[in-house]
Amino acid sequence: MTLPLLPTSGVGSWPKKKRGQKGNLDAVSKKETAEFIKNQEQLGIDILVDGEFYRGDMATDYGRALALPIADWTRSYGNRFWKKPIVDRQLIAKEALQTEPYIYAQSLTTHPVKGMLTGPTTLANWSLHTYYRKREDRVFAYADVVNFEAKELEKAGAKYIQIDEPAIGEYHWEAELFNEGLRRAREGITAYIITHICYGDFKLVYPRLKNLSVDQIDIELANDLDRPEQSELITQMKKDPLTQYKDVAVGVIDIRPDVPVEDVDTVTRRIKTTIDILGPTPDLLQRIWIKPDCGFRTHKNPTTAYAKMKVMMDAVKKVREQYVL
């Protein structure tokens, strides 16, 4: 697909109006997916996401699909809690979890839809383990599962596959293991691979991001872009722009539920700051994607979430006009 300057996309999840059966693409999930795809088309977003209305949790769904026992509520990070899978046996993927939702979402539109997967390090971190004793074995076992999923998505027609790896910030000293997990997860895949990272101290892992085995790094930056002079991460990005090595998707919308809808001028400023940092040339403007910081699952309010995405698109259109040659 030929993309415009500053291609736009979402990250994944969208607030659910109604709750369907967790981990299944049921009638409720299908209805919400269809409505969300239509809304994205109306906004003019370039690469769509399915909203993940079928998803119960990034890790728990995989545990259920792999027939693993599921623990009671345990803390994953901060004040976030999951029912973690218990890996008490060898991990063998027999049936793809994410292919059906992708096929359904893609059938609703002529725009490309991302295939959505959870990364091997995040799955390893957010599971409890009794079978694999070594950390490397845990990550690599999940990498094989993710690779199976990615191959099934590619067979189904996915041109863009996002592997969510929010857990990169949890073990920042394990960058090589993290990268090897991603490399194994995408082995044999020709689709465009994105990895989304969304919490942790990014400045500690930034020097290693350029080596990741992906085509695009998706990172949240909205708050840093409001105070670029005070941000150590922005300072690093100026010295060594990621666009020298990868395409970069930049979060310019704060998705936290207590943050009101930004105005167009604020988001326009964030985008222009991004361009100043990562590169203003036409070729680089096609390598800088614009999107919200993260998915909107925790936002709860679809009306406000939609308003934020509309502001983002209005700002992108405004900036694009200034760079048309």
VOBA-1610 file (N, C-alpha, C; in pm, whole numbers, padded with zeros to 5 digits, always signed):
BEGIN
Met+00084-00119+00000Met+00000+00000+00000Met+00088+00124+00000Thr+00054+00220-00086Thr+00123+00349-00086Thr+00061+00436+00023Leu+00142+00472+00121Leu+00092+00548+00234Leu+00120+00696+00216Pro+00037+00783+00274Pro+00061+00926+00267Pro+00172+00967+00363Leu+00208+01095+00360Leu+00297+01146+00463Leu+00230+01130+00598Leu+00308+01098+00699Leu+00258+01079+00834Leu+00140+00980+00837Pro+00163+00855+00800Pro+00056+00755+00804Pro-00005+00746+00944Thr-00133+00716+00950Thr-00203+00712+01078Thr-00258+00573+01106Ser-00265+00542+01234Ser-00318+00412+01276Ser-00362+00422+01422Gly-00424+00315+01470Gly-00453+00299+01612Gly-00354+00200+01670Val-00367+00175+01799Val-00277+00080+01864Val-00343-00055+01883Gly-00473-00055+01910Gly-00539-00185+01926Gly-00677-00174+01986Ser-00685-00164+02119Ser-00813-00178+02187Ser-00897-00051+02183Trp-01027-00070+02202Trp-01124+00038+02204Trp-01222+00010+02318Pro-01280+00114+02381Pro-01374+00089+02491Pro-01492+00003+02445Lys-01529-00091+02529Lys-01641-00180+02497Lys-01771-00122+02550Lys-01872-00117+02463Lys-02005-00074+02508Lys-02075-00188+02582Lys-02059-00307+02529Lys-02116-00425+02591Lys-02008-00532+02600Arg-02022-00620+02695Arg-01923-00725+02713Arg-01975-00855+02654Gly-01898-00908+02560Gly-01929-01038+02506Gly-01855-01145+02583Gln-01845-01263+02525Gln-01774-01373+02589Gln-01625-01350+02576Lys-01552-01350+02685Lys-01409-01320+02683Lys-01332-01419+02596Gly-01248-01362+02511Gly-01162-01444+02428Gly-01230-01504+02307Asn-01353-01459+02277Asn-01425-01515+02163Asn-01487-01405+02077Leu-01484-01426+01947Leu-01546-01333+01853Leu-01694-01371+01842Asp-01773-01326+01938Asp-01915-01359+01938Asp-01995-01249+01869Ala-02127-01257+01874Ala-02213-01160+01804Ala-02193-01018+01857Val-02173-01005+01988Val-02150-00872+02048Val-02019-00813+01994Ser-01913-00893+01994Ser-01783-00846+01946Ser-01788-00810+01798Lys-01859-00891+01720Lys-01869-00863+01575Lys-01940-00731+01549Lys-02048-00706+01622Lys-02123-00582+01603Lys-02036-00460+01636Glu-01964-00468+01748Glu-01880-00355+01788Glu-01761-00338+01693Thr-01707-00450+01646Thr-01596-00442+01550Thr-01640-00371+01422Ala-01757-00409+01370Ala-01807-00349+01245Ala-01828-00198+01262Glu-01884-00158+01375Glu-01907-00015+01400Glu-01774+00060+01410Phe-01676-00001+01476Phe-01547+00064+01495Phe-01471+00077+01363Ile-01476-00027+01280Ile-01411-00021+01149Ile-01470+00094+01068Lys-01601+00106+01069Lys-01668+00214+00995Lys-01625+00351+01047Asn-01616+00366+01178Asn-01575+00493+01238Asn-01432+00531+01196Gln-01343+00432+01193Gln-01206+00461+01151Gln-01200+00505+01005Glu-01280+00440+00922Glu-01286+00480+00781Glu-01334+00623+00766Gln-01436+00659+00844Gln-01491+00794+00838Gln-01388+00898+00884Leu-01305+00860+00979Leu-01202+00952+01027Leu-01088+00967+00927Gly-01073+00870+00837Gly-00965+00876+00740Gly-00836+00811+00785Ile-00843+00721+00883Ile-00724+00651+00932Ile-00673+00556+00824Asp-00543+00546+00811Asp-00482+00471+00701Asp-00476+00321+00726Ile-00419+00281+00840Ile-00407+00139+00876Ile-00496+00115+00997Leu-00596+00029+00981Leu-00698+00015+01085Leu-00660-00093+01187Val-00724-00086+01302Val-00717-00191+01404Val-00858-00241+01431Asp-00869-00359+01487Asp-01003-00418+01502Asp-01072-00382+01633Gly-01003-00314+01723Gly-01065-00273+01850Gly-01056-00375+01961Glu-01023-00501+01926Glu-01003-00608+02025Glu-01124-00626+02118Phe-01243-00617+02062Phe-01364-00634+02143Phe-01380-00778+02191Tyr-01318-00870+02122Tyr-01322-01012+02156Tyr-01223-01047+02267Arg-01128-00958+02294Arg-01016-00993+02383Arg-01054-00979+02529Gly-01017-01080+02607Gly-01034-01070+02751Gly-00911-01007+02814Asp-00794-01061+02777Asp-00669-01009+02830Asp-00555-01049+02736Met-00449-00970+02735Met-00337-00993+02645Met-00268-01127+02668Ala-00264-01174+02791Ala-00197-01300+02822Ala-00295-01412+02853Thr-00402-01381+02926Thr-00497-01484+02969Thr-00561-01556+02851Asp-00595-01482+02746Asp-00656-01544+02629Asp-00565-01651+02568Tyr-00436-01623+02565Tyr-00342-01722+02512Tyr-00337-01844+02602Gly-00342-01821+02732Gly-00342-01934+02824Gly-00462-02024+02803Arg-00578-01964+02785Arg-00699-02044+02760Arg-00689-02119+02628Ala-00636-02050+02525Ala-00623-02114+02394Ala-00525-02230+02397Leu-00425-02222+02485Leu-00325-02329+02498Leu-00366-02433+02602Ala-00489-02419+02653Ala-00544-02513+02752Ala-00462-02518+02880Leu-00411-02403+02923Leu-00335-02394+03047Leu-00428-02361+03163Pro-00393-02403+03284Pro-00469-02357+03401Pro-00454-02206+03416Ile-00556-02142+03471Ile-00554-01997+03490Ile-00558-01966+03639Ala-00461-01887+03686Ala-00454-01852+03828Ala-00560-01748+03863Asp-00578-01726+03992Asp-00666-01619+04037Asp-00595-01485+04012Trp-00657-01376+04050Trp-00601-01244+04022Trp-00463-01227+04085Thr-00367-01188+04003Thr-00232-01159+04050Thr-00185-01029+03985Arg-00091-00962+04050Arg-00045-00834+03998Arg+00058-00855+03887Ser+00040-00781+03779Ser+00137-00786+03670Ser+00233-00669+03679Tyr+00182-00548+03699Tyr+00267-00431+03721Tyr+00182-00320+03780Gly+00244-00236+03861Gly+00172-00123+03919Gly+00045-00167+03988Asn-00067-00106+03948Asn-00196-00144+04006Asn-00280-00223+03906Arg-00213-00287+03810Arg-00284-00366+03710Arg-00277-00514+03747Phe-00391-00582+03737Phe-00402-00721+03778Phe-00457-00807+03663Trp-00405-00927+03651Trp-00451-01022+03551Trp-00472-01159+03616Lys-00549-01242+03549Lys-00553-01383+03582Lys-00449-01451+03495Lys-00335-01480+03554Lys-00221-01526+03475Lys-00233-01675+03440Pro-00193-01710+03317Pro-00183-01852+03284Pro-00073-01919+03366Ile-00092-02044+03396Ile+00009-02123+03465Ile+00070-02219+03363Val+00195-02198+03329Val+00261-02282+03229Val+00315-02405+03300Asp+00236-02511+03298Asp+00273-02633+03368Asp+00302-02748+03272Arg+00317-02712+03142Arg+00343-02814+03039Arg+00412-02747+02921Gln+00458-02829+02828Gln+00520-02773+02709Gln+00419-02692+02629Leu+00462-02577+02580Leu+00374-02491+02502Leu+00375-02535+02356Ile+00260-02579+02308Ile+00247-02620+02168Ile+00120-02557+02112Ala+00136-02471+02012Ala+00021-02406+01950Ala-00040-02499+01845Lys-00169-02524+01858Lys-00237-02613+01764Lys-00344-02540+01682Glu-00394-02433+01739Glu-00501-02358+01671Glu-00478-02209+01693Ala-00479-02131+01586Ala-00451-01989+01595Ala-00561-01916+01670Leu-00520-01825+01756Leu-00615-01748+01838Leu-00663-01622+01767Gln-00573-01557+01692Gln-00602-01424+01640Gln-00645-01421+01494Thr-00644-01533+01425Thr-00674-01532+01282Thr-00820-01499+01253Glu-00912-01561+01325Glu-01055-01536+01299Glu-01092-01389+01318Pro-01050-01323+01428Pro-01082-01180+01441Pro-01023-01096+01329Tyr-00901-01129+01285Tyr-00841-01054+01176Tyr-00922-01071+01048Ile-00955-01195+01012Ile-01029-01221+00889Ile-01162-01147+00890Tyr-01230-01149+01004Tyr-01359-01081+01011Tyr-01343-00931+00993Ala-01248-00870+01065Ala-01228-00726+01056Ala-01187-00686+00914Gln-01098-00763+00852Gln-01051-00728+00717Gln-01162-00742+00615Ser-01257-00830+00641Ser-01369-00849+00547Ser-01462-00728+00543Leu-01451-00639+00642Leu-01540-00524+00653Leu-01488-00400+00582Thr-01364-00404+00530Thr-01302-00283+00478Thr-01201-00315+00369Thr-01175-00216+00285Thr-01068-00229+00187Thr-00937-00172+00240His-00942-00104+00355His-00820-00056+00419His-00746-00175+00482Pro-00614-00169+00491Pro-00543-00275+00562Pro-00578-00273+00711Val-00593-00389+00769Val-00616-00405+00912Val-00496-00477+00971Lys-00446-00429+01083Lys-00335-00496+01149Lys-00379-00630+01209Gly-00294-00729+01195Gly-00308-00848+01277Gly-00247-00819+01413Met-00311-00862+01521Met-00269-00823+01656Met-00224-00945+01736Leu-00101-00939+01789Leu-00047-01047+01871Leu+00017-00991+01997Thr+00028-01074+02100Thr+00104-01039+02220Thr+00243-01101+02206Gly+00345-01025+02243Gly+00483-01069+02223Gly+00529-01174+02323Pro+00635-01246+02287Pro+00681-01357+02372Pro+00734-01315+02508Thr+00803-01200+02518Thr+00852-01159+02648Thr+00738-01118+02740Thr+00641-01047+02685Thr+00525-01008+02765Thr+00447-01131+02811Leu+00427-01228+02722Leu+00357-01350+02761Leu+00435-01425+02869Ala+00567-01429+02856Ala+00648-01496+02957Ala+00641-01424+03091Asn+00647-01292+03088Asn+00642-01213+03211Asn+00507-01223+03280Trp+00401-01231+03201Trp+00266-01227+03257Trp+00206-01366+03274Ser+00292-01466+03283Ser+00249-01602+03315Ser+00323-01649+03440Leu+00267-01750+03503Leu+00335-01819+03612Leu+00393-01949+03555His+00510-01987+03600His+00580-02098+03535His+00619-02207+03635Thr+00584-02331+03599Thr+00633-02447+03673Thr+00703-02546+03581Tyr+00685-02529+03450Tyr+00744-02624+03354Tyr+00882-02576+03307Tyr+00889-02455+03254Tyr+01016-02402+03204Tyr+01090-02332+03318Arg+01204-02385+03355Arg+01278-02330+03468Arg+01365-02212+03429Lys+01420-02216+03308Lys+01508-02109+03261Lys+01425-02000+03193Arg+01462-01877+03220Arg+01389-01766+03161Arg+01395-01769+03007Glu+01512-01801+02952Glu+01526-01809+02807Glu+01428-01910+02749Asp+01414-02024+02815Asp+01322-02127+02765Asp+01178-02078+02765Arg+01141-01999+02865Arg+01005-01945+02872Arg+00977-01852+02754Val+01070-01759+02733Val+01053-01662+02625Val+01052-01732+02490Phe+01142-01825+02467Phe+01153-01889+02336Phe+01035-01982+02310Ala+00982-02046+02414Ala+00864-02130+02396Ala+00745-02045+02351Tyr+00728-01931+02415Tyr+00621-01840+02373Tyr+00649-01781+02235Ala+00777-01759+02202Ala+00811-01708+02070Ala+00765-01804+01960Asp+00777-01933+01986Asp+00729-02032+01889Asp+00578-02024+01873Val+00507-02000+01982Val+00361-01984+01975Val+00325-01861+01893Val+00393-01750+01920Val+00366-01626+01849Val+00401-01640+01701Asn+00509-01710+01671Asn+00548-01732+01533Asn+00442-01812+01458Phe+00387-01913+01523Phe+00277-01989+01465Phe+00159-01897+01434Glu+00124-01811+01530Glu+00013-01717+01510Glu+00042-01622+01394Ala+00165-01569+01389Ala+00202-01475+01284Ala+00194-01540+01146Lys+00239-01664+01135Lys+00232-01733+01007Lys+00088-01756+00963Glu+00001-01786+01058Glu-00140-01805+01026Glu-00204-01674+00982Leu-00166-01564+01047Leu-00217-01433+01006Leu-00170-01399+00865Glu-00044-01427+00836Glu+00007-01397+00703Glu-00063-01482+00597Lys-00088-01607+00627Lys-00163-01692+00535Lys-00302-01635+00509Ala-00359-01572+00611Ala-00494-01515+00599Ala-00493-01381+00526Gly-00373-01330+00493Gly-00365-01207+00415Gly-00313-01086+00487Ala-00275-01099+00613Ala-00229-00982+00690Ala-00098-00929+00634Lys-00096-00801+00600Lys+00025-00734+00551Lys+00098-00661+00663Tyr+00024-00630+00769Tyr+00080-00560+00885Tyr+00047-00643+01008Ile+00148-00678+01085Ile+00127-00757+01207Ile+00194-00684+01323Gln+00115-00654+01425Gln+00166-00585+01544Gln+00187-00685+01656Ile+00308-00687+01710Ile+00341-00774+01823Ile+00359-00685+01945Asp+00260-00685+02032Asp+00263-00597+02149Asp+00363-00649+02251Glu+00457-00562+02288Glu+00559-00599+02387Glu+00571-00490+02495Pro+00463-00462+02568Pro+00475-00362+02674Pro+00576-00398+02781Ala+00608-00526+02794Ala+00695-00569+02904Ala+00843-00540+02882Ile+00879-00475+02774Ile+01021-00448+02750Ile+01083-00367+02864Gly+01003-00281+02927Gly+01056-00197+03033Gly+01073-00268+03166Glu+01017-00388+03179Glu+01025-00459+03307Glu+01163-00520+03331Tyr+01225-00569+03224Tyr+01358-00630+03234Tyr+01449-00565+03131His+01473-00435+03148His+01546-00360+03046His+01689-00411+03028Trp+01742-00479+03127Trp+01877-00532+03118Trp+01883-00660+03032Glu+01765-00709+02990Glu+01760-00831+02909Glu+01730-00800+02763Ala+01784-00692+02713Ala+01753-00647+02578Ala+01785-00753+02472Glu+01894-00824+02490Glu+01932-00925+02391Glu+01832-01041+02389Leu+01790-01082+02507Leu+01690-01189+02515Leu+01558-01141+02454Phe+01520-01019+02484Phe+01398-00960+02430Phe+01404-00961+02277Asn+01516-00918+02222Asn+01531-00912+02076Asn+01529-01051+02014Glu+01593-01145+02079Glu+01595-01281+02025Glu+01455-01340+02025Gly+01375-01308+02128Gly+01237-01352+02130Gly+01158-01297+02012Leu+01176-01168+01984Leu+01109-01107+01869Leu+01158-01167+01738Arg+01289-01191+01729Arg+01343-01248+01606Arg+01282-01385+01578Arg+01270-01467+01680Arg+01210-01599+01662Arg+01061-01587+01630Ala+00995-01489+01690Ala+00852-01472+01668Ala+00820-01433+01524Arg+00912-01362+01458Arg+00886-01318+01320Arg+00959-01401+01216Glu+01028-01504+01257Glu+01107-01585+01164Glu+01017-01643+01054Gly+01059-01626+00928Gly+00982-01679+00816Gly+00865-01592+00774Ile+00850-01473+00834Ile+00738-01383+00805Ile+00786-01270+00713Thr+00709-01243+00608Thr+00743-01133+00518Thr+00655-01010+00542Ala+00551-01023+00623Ala+00464-00909+00654Ala+00544-00802+00728Tyr+00493-00681+00725Tyr+00551-00566+00796Tyr+00525-00585+00944Ile+00630-00591+01025Ile+00617-00623+01167Ile+00638-00498+01253Ile+00542-00476+01341Ile+00543-00363+01435Ile+00554-00418+01576Thr+00633-00353+01659Thr+00624-00386+01802Thr+00583-00261+01879His+00483-00277+01963His+00430-00166+02044His+00480-00180+02187Ile+00544-00074+02239Ile+00589-00072+02378Ile+00521+00046+02447Cys+00475+00026+02570Cys+00389+00131+02625Cys+00406+00163+02772Tyr+00503+00108+02840Tyr+00528+00155+02977Tyr+00669+00117+03017Gly+00717+00182+03122Gly+00854+00158+03166Gly+00941+00279+03139Asp+01065+00270+03175Asp+01159+00379+03158Asp+01229+00361+03023Phe+01171+00423+02920Phe+01218+00401+02785Phe+01363+00445+02763Lys+01406+00543+02839Lys+01543+00592+02816Lys+01647+00485+02847Leu+01610+00387+02931Leu+01703+00279+02965Leu+01716+00177+02852Val+01612+00167+02769Val+01616+00068+02661Val+01635+00134+02524Tyr+01626+00266+02519Tyr+01631+00334+02390Tyr+01753+00298+02305Pro+01874+00295+02361Pro+01991+00264+02277Pro+01983+00129+02207Arg+01900+00038+02260Arg+01893-00096+02203Arg+01775-00114+02108Leu+01684-00016+02104Leu+01565-00031+02020Leu+01600-00043+01872Lys+01707+00023+01830Lys+01743+00021+01688Lys+01781-00118+01641Asn+01814-00209+01733Asn+01854-00343+01696Asn+01740-00444+01693Leu+01620-00401+01730Leu+01508-00496+01736Leu+01474-00550+01598Ser+01434-00675+01594Ser+01404-00743+01468Ser+01262-00714+01422Val+01235-00587+01398Val+01103-00542+01354Val+01122-00433+01249Asp+01012-00401+01180Asp+01015-00293+01081Asp+00977-00159+01142Gln+00897-00164+01247Gln+00850-00039+01309Gln+00847-00054+01461Ile+00888+00054+01528Ile+00877+00062+01673Ile+00768+00163+01706Asp+00672+00120+01784Asp+00557+00202+01822Asp+00574+00238+01970Ile+00583+00368+01997Ile+00618+00413+02131Ile+00529+00528+02175Glu+00493+00532+02302Glu+00412+00643+02351Glu+00502+00762+02384Leu+00458+00882+02339Leu+00542+01000+02357Leu+00465+01127+02389Ala+00333+01120+02402Ala+00253+01242+02413Ala+00303+01334+02524Asn+00330+01281+02641Asn+00372+01366+02752Asn+00513+01421+02731Asp+00603+01340+02676Asp+00739+01387+02649Asp+00737+01500+02546Leu+00647+01491+02449Leu+00641+01593+02344Leu+00590+01728+02397Asp+00524+01726+02513Asp+00479+01851+02574Asp+00591+01922+02650Arg+00698+01850+02680Arg+00810+01908+02755Arg+00941+01854+02701Pro+00967+01875+02573Pro+01085+01813+02510Pro+01217+01851+02574Glu+01227+01975+02628Glu+01354+02019+02687Glu+01384+01945+02817Gln+01279+01896+02885Gln+01299+01827+03012Gln+01304+01675+02997Ser+01281+01625+02878Ser+01272+01480+02858Ser+01406+01421+02818Glu+01458+01331+02902Glu+01583+01262+02868Glu+01565+01174+02744Leu+01446+01117+02729Leu+01420+01033+02613Leu+01426+01116+02484Ile+01363+01232+02485Ile+01365+01318+02367Ile+01509+01361+02336Thr+01587+01389+02438Thr+01728+01425+02418Thr+01802+01312+02345Gln+01776+01188+02387Gln+01838+01073+02321Gln+01793+01061+02177Met+01665+01085+02155Met+01610+01071+02020Met+01668+01175+01926Lys+01692+01295+01976Lys+01752+01399+01894Lys+01895+01362+01853Lys+01970+01305+01948Lys+02109+01268+01921Lys+02119+01150+01824Asp+02024+01058+01835Asp+02030+00935+01755Asp+01888+00897+01713Pro+01830+00965+01614Pro+01690+00942+01575Pro+01666+00797+01532Leu+01561+00738+01584Leu+01527+00601+01549Leu+01498+00584+01401Thr+01457+00692+01335Thr+01426+00684+01193Thr+01549+00654+01107Gln+01667+00658+01166Gln+01786+00614+01094Gln+01788+00462+01077Tyr+01706+00393+01159Tyr+01713+00248+01162Tyr+01577+00181+01136Lys+01469+00244+01183Lys+01336+00183+01177Lys+01232+00288+01140Asp+01116+00240+01095Asp+01000+00327+01095Asp+00957+00344+01241Val+00896+00458+01271Val+00860+00487+01410Val+00715+00537+01415Ala+00635+00475+01499Ala+00499+00522+01525Ala+00500+00596+01658Val+00456+00722+01656Val+00468+00809+01772Val+00331+00838+01832Gly+00319+00813+01962Gly+00195+00845+02032Gly+00183+00994+02058Val+00076+01055+02008Val+00055+01199+02026Val-00075+01229+02099Ile-00146+01124+02141Ile-00271+01138+02215Ile-00258+01064+02347Asp-00283+01132+02458Asp-00279+01072+02591Asp-00410+00997+02613Ile-00401+00866+02634Ile-00524+00784+02642Ile-00571+00762+02785Arg-00502+00819+02883Arg-00545+00797+03022Arg-00684+00853+03044Pro-00771+00779+03116Pro-00912+00818+03128Pro-00936+00951+03197Asp-00839+00999+03277Asp-00859+01125+03348Asp-00805+01245+03270Val-00756+01222+03149Val-00701+01331+03066Val-00808+01372+02965Pro-00850+01499+02966Pro-00955+01544+02874Pro-00908+01543+02729Val-01002+01559+02638Val-00972+01564+02495Val-00880+01683+02466Glu-00769+01655+02399Glu-00675+01761+02362Glu-00736+01851+02255Asp-00684+01973+02244Asp-00726+02058+02132Asp-00634+02033+02013Val-00678+02074+01896Val-00604+02048+01773Val-00466+02113+01777Asp-00457+02232+01833Asp-00328+02302+01837Asp-00225+02225+01919Thr-00270+02167+02031Thr-00178+02088+02115Thr-00123+01970+02039Val-00211+01896+01971Val-00167+01776+01898Val-00084+01816+01776Thr-00120+01926+01711Thr-00041+01975+01599Thr+00101+02008+01644Arg+00113+02071+01760Arg+00246+02103+01814Arg+00324+01975+01843Arg+00259+01876+01899Arg+00327+01749+01928Arg+00379+01685+01800Ile+00299+01688+01695Ile+00341+01628+01567Ile+00459+01705+01508Lys+00453+01836+01514Lys+00564+01916+01460Lys+00692+01895+01539Thr+00679+01880+01670Thr+00796+01850+01752Thr+00853+01714+01714Thr+00766+01618+01689Thr+00809+01485+01644Thr+00890+01495+01516Ile+00840+01573+01422Ile+00908+01588+01293Ile+01045+01653+01313Asp+01050+01754+01398Asp+01178+01820+01426Asp+01280+01721+01483Ile+01232+01628+01565Ile+01321+01533+01631Ile+01363+01421+01536Leu+01267+01367+01462Leu+01292+01245+01384Leu+01324+01271+01237Gly+01297+01392+01187Gly+01337+01422+01050Gly+01226+01480+00965Pro+01250+01592+00897Pro+01147+01660+00820Pro+01148+01630+00670Thr+01236+01541+00622Thr+01243+01516+00478Thr+01126+01428+00433Pro+01084+01438+00305Pro+00967+01362+00258Pro+00977+01212+00283Asp+01097+01153+00263Asp+01109+01009+00284Asp+01089+00973+00431Leu+01139+01059+00521Leu+01121+01031+00664Leu+00977+01056+00707Leu+00908+01148+00643Leu+00769+01175+00679Leu+00677+01058+00646Gln+00723+00967+00562Gln+00647+00845+00537Gln+00687+00734+00633Arg+00795+00756+00706Arg+00841+00657+00803Arg+00799+00693+00945Ile+00741+00812+00962Ile+00691+00854+01093Ile+00540+00839+01093Trp+00491+00743+01170Trp+00347+00719+01179Trp+00293+00794+01301Ile+00168+00832+01293Ile+00103+00904+01403Ile-00011+00820+01457Lys-00019+00812+01590Lys-00121+00727+01653Lys-00135+00769+01799Pro-00233+00716+01872Pro-00242+00745+02016Pro-00134+00671+02093Asp-00113+00709+02219Asp-00010+00645+02300Asp-00028+00495+02310Cys-00150+00452+02327Cys-00177+00311+02352Cys-00319+00281+02307Gly-00367+00161+02336Gly-00506+00131+02311Gly-00595+00201+02413Phe-00725+00203+02386Phe-00819+00276+02469Phe-00899+00185+02563Arg-00849+00064+02586Arg-00924-00030+02668Arg-00958+00026+02806Thr-00863+00092+02870Thr-00885+00142+03006Thr-00959+00275+03009His-00985+00332+02891His-01046+00464+02885His-01194+00459+02921Lys-01261+00352+02883Lys-01400+00323+02917Lys-01504+00401+02837Asn-01471+00522+02793Asn-01571+00607+02729Asn-01545+00616+02578Pro-01625+00545+02494Pro-01601+00546+02350Pro-01623+00682+02286Thr-01713+00763+02342Thr-01738+00896+02285Thr-01616+00985+02298Thr-01556+00986+02418Thr-01435+01065+02440Thr-01319+01010+02358Ala-01306+00878+02352Ala-01199+00816+02274Ala-01211+00856+02127Tyr-01332+00853+02073Tyr-01354+00892+01934Tyr-01316+01038+01913Ala-01354+01123+02009Ala-01321+01266+01999Ala-01169+01286+01996Lys-01096+01207+02076Lys-00950+01217+02076Lys-00892+01175+01941Met-00945+01069+01883Met-00895+01024+01752Met-00929+01126+01643Lys-01043+01191+01654Lys-01079+01294+01555Lys-00983+01412+01564Val-00949+01453+01686Val-00852+01562+01703Val-00718+01521+01642Met-00678+01397+01665Met-00552+01349+01608Met-00554+01360+01456Met-00662+01316+01394Met-00670+01321+01248Met-00677+01464+01196Asp-00748+01551+01266Asp-00754+01692+01225Asp-00615+01754+01230Ala-00538+01719+01332Ala-00403+01773+01345Ala-00311+01719+01236Val-00323+01589+01206Val-00241+01529+01101Val-00269+01596+00967Lys-00395+01615+00936Lys-00431+01679+00809Lys-00375+01820+00801Lys-00379+01890+00912Lys-00326+02026+00917Lys-00175+02028+00890Val-00104+01935+00951Val+00041+01928+00933Val+00076+01881+00792Arg+00001+01783+00741Arg+00028+01733+00606Arg+00023+01847+00502Glu-00072+01937+00519Glu-00087+02047+00424Glu+00040+02132+00416Gln+00111+02140+00525Gln+00232+02223+00530Gln+00351+02155+00462Tyr+00340+02023+00440Tyr+00454+01949+00385Tyr+00427+01896+00245Val+00312+01930+00187Val+00283+01889+00050Val+00377+01961-00045Leu+00448+01886-00127Leu+00547+01947-00216Leu+00481+01997-00344
//
